[in-house]
Amino acid sequence: MPENGRGPGAAAGPRAPESFEAFARASQKRLYRTAYLLCGDADTARDLTQTTLAKMFQHWRRASAADHVEAYARTVLTRTYLAERRRRLRDLLAHSRPGPGPSPDHADLRVTLLSAIAGLPPRARAMVVLRYWEDQSVESVATLLKCSESTVKSQCSRSLAKLRAQLGEAHVYATGS
């Protein structure tokens, strides 16, 4: 019976794409937001989101069996982002801003912050976005990026210090002091 595809596993086949479609619809905006925070570019974020969803579809049987499918998707998204950054180091350097970011006293704080985050190296940016923007625990970020918890803590600490130094007067703008 398995030869014609009508065995016990065949019944799950038609439902799998439907459940993937429901998952994709429900999580697309959240994945896009995370992708945008990681890469800082709307077009690249859309591509990254689509690549993540394509990988999730390709391995949907394994992904849907995970305890937390959203966390699985976030892991796929982050690892895809980091892999693309490693492969396109030359592209990253070509698109980096040569001068300082926008002046904090004339720019919206959000734009200033996104510009500062874009100046971080890809792995440090991923840690900061996941840890503080996505409000993930140190343990989950370490698991996601396959590193130790102390690495996450030290990289986040250094990245935040770099952001504070880069933003300078933006802190005064944000607090109104």
C-alpha positions as CSV (number, residue, x, y, z in Angstrom):
1,M,0.0,0.0,0.0
2,P,2.8,2.5,0.6
3,E,3.8,2.2,-3.0
4,N,0.7,4.2,-4.2
5,G,1.1,6.7,-1.4
6,R,-2.0,5.6,0.6
7,G,-0.4,4.3,3.7
8,P,-0.8,5.6,7.3
9,G,1.5,8.5,6.5
10,A,-0.4,9.6,3.4
11,A,-3.3,11.1,5.4
12,A,-0.9,13.6,7.0
13,G,0.3,14.8,3.6
14,P,-2.7,16.9,2.5
15,R,-2.9,18.5,6.0
16,A,0.8,19.5,6.2
17,P,0.7,22.3,3.5
18,E,-2.5,23.7,5.1
19,S,-1.0,23.8,8.5
20,F,2.2,25.4,7.0
21,E,0.0,28.0,5.2
22,A,-1.7,28.8,8.5
23,F,1.7,29.1,10.3
24,A,3.1,31.3,7.5
25,R,0.1,33.7,7.6
26,A,0.2,33.9,11.4
27,S,4.0,34.5,11.7
28,Q,5.0,36.4,8.6
29,K,4.7,39.8,10.1
30,R,6.7,38.9,13.2
31,L,9.4,37.2,11.1
32,Y,9.6,40.3,8.9
33,R,10.0,42.6,11.9
34,T,12.8,40.5,13.3
35,A,14.4,40.3,9.8
36,Y,14.2,44.1,9.4
37,L,15.8,44.6,12.8
38,L,18.6,42.3,11.9
39,C,19.4,43.7,8.4
40,G,18.0,47.2,8.5
41,D,16.7,47.1,5.0
42,A,13.1,46.5,4.0
43,D,13.8,44.7,0.7
44,T,16.5,42.5,2.3
45,A,14.1,41.8,5.2
46,R,11.4,40.6,2.8
47,D,13.9,38.3,1.0
48,L,15.1,37.0,4.4
49,T,11.5,36.3,5.5
50,Q,10.7,34.5,2.3
51,T,13.9,32.5,2.4
52,T,13.0,31.5,6.0
53,L,9.5,30.5,5.1
54,A,10.8,28.5,2.1
55,K,13.2,26.6,4.4
56,M,10.4,26.1,6.9
57,F,8.2,24.7,4.1
58,Q,11.0,22.5,2.8
59,H,11.5,20.9,6.2
60,W,7.9,21.4,7.5
61,R,7.6,17.8,8.8
62,R,10.6,18.3,11.1
63,A,9.7,21.9,11.9
64,S,6.1,21.2,12.8
65,A,7.2,18.5,15.2
66,A,9.2,21.0,17.2
67,D,7.9,22.1,20.6
68,H,7.9,25.8,19.7
69,V,7.5,26.3,15.9
70,E,7.9,30.1,16.3
71,A,11.3,29.6,18.0
72,Y,12.3,27.1,15.3
73,A,11.4,29.7,12.7
74,R,13.3,32.5,14.5
75,T,16.3,30.1,14.6
76,V,16.1,29.5,10.9
77,L,15.8,33.2,10.3
78,T,18.7,34.2,12.4
79,R,21.0,31.5,11.1
80,T,20.0,32.3,7.5
81,Y,20.8,36.0,8.2
82,L,24.2,35.2,9.7
83,A,25.1,32.7,6.8
84,E,24.2,35.4,4.2
85,R,26.3,38.0,6.0
86,R,29.3,35.7,6.2
87,R,29.0,34.9,2.5
88,R,28.5,38.5,1.6
89,L,31.2,40.2,3.7
90,R,32.3,42.1,0.6
91,D,28.8,43.3,0.0
92,L,28.5,44.3,3.7
93,L,31.6,46.4,3.4
94,A,30.5,48.0,0.2
95,H,27.2,49.1,1.8
96,S,28.5,50.3,5.1
97,R,28.2,54.0,5.7
98,P,31.6,55.8,5.6
99,G,30.7,58.8,7.7
100,P,28.9,59.2,11.0
101,G,25.2,58.4,11.3
102,P,22.5,61.1,11.2
103,S,22.6,63.9,13.7
104,P,20.5,62.9,16.8
105,D,19.2,66.3,17.3
106,H,17.5,66.4,13.9
107,A,16.6,62.7,13.4
108,D,13.8,60.7,14.9
109,L,15.2,58.6,17.8
110,R,14.0,55.3,16.2
111,V,15.9,56.1,12.9
112,T,19.0,57.0,14.9
113,L,18.8,53.8,16.9
114,L,18.3,51.6,13.8
115,S,21.3,53.4,12.2
116,A,23.4,52.7,15.2
117,I,22.4,49.0,15.3
118,A,23.2,48.7,11.6
119,G,26.8,49.7,12.5
120,L,27.3,46.6,14.6
121,P,28.8,43.5,13.2
122,P,26.2,40.9,12.1
123,R,26.6,38.5,15.0
124,A,26.6,41.2,17.6
125,R,23.6,42.8,15.9
126,A,21.7,39.5,16.0
127,M,22.5,39.2,19.7
128,V,21.3,42.7,20.5
129,V,18.1,42.4,18.5
130,L,17.2,39.0,19.9
131,R,18.2,39.8,23.4
132,Y,16.7,43.3,23.8
133,W,14.2,43.9,20.9
134,E,12.8,40.4,20.9
135,D,13.2,40.1,24.7
136,Q,14.8,36.6,24.5
137,S,16.6,35.2,27.5
138,V,20.4,34.9,27.5
139,E,20.0,31.1,27.4
140,S,17.7,31.1,24.3
141,V,20.0,33.5,22.4
142,A,23.0,31.3,23.2
143,T,21.2,28.2,22.0
144,L,19.9,30.0,18.9
145,L,23.4,31.2,17.9
146,K,25.2,28.1,19.1
147,C,27.5,29.9,21.6
148,S,28.0,30.1,25.3
149,E,25.8,32.2,27.6
150,S,28.9,34.1,28.7
151,T,29.6,35.0,25.0
152,V,26.1,36.4,24.7
153,K,26.5,38.4,27.9
154,S,29.9,39.8,26.9
155,Q,29.0,40.6,23.3
156,C,25.7,42.3,24.4
157,S,27.6,44.3,27.0
158,R,30.3,45.4,24.4
159,S,27.6,46.2,21.8
160,L,25.5,48.2,24.2
161,A,28.6,50.2,25.3
162,K,29.4,50.8,21.6
163,L,25.8,51.9,21.0
164,R,25.9,54.3,24.0
165,A,29.2,55.8,22.8
166,Q,27.9,56.2,19.2
167,L,24.5,57.7,20.2
168,G,26.0,60.1,22.7
169,E,23.5,63.0,22.8
170,A,20.6,60.7,21.7
171,H,20.3,59.7,25.4
172,V,19.5,63.2,26.4
173,Y,17.0,63.4,23.5
174,A,15.3,60.2,24.6
175,T,15.0,61.2,28.3
176,G,14.2,64.8,27.8
177,S,16.9,65.9,30.3
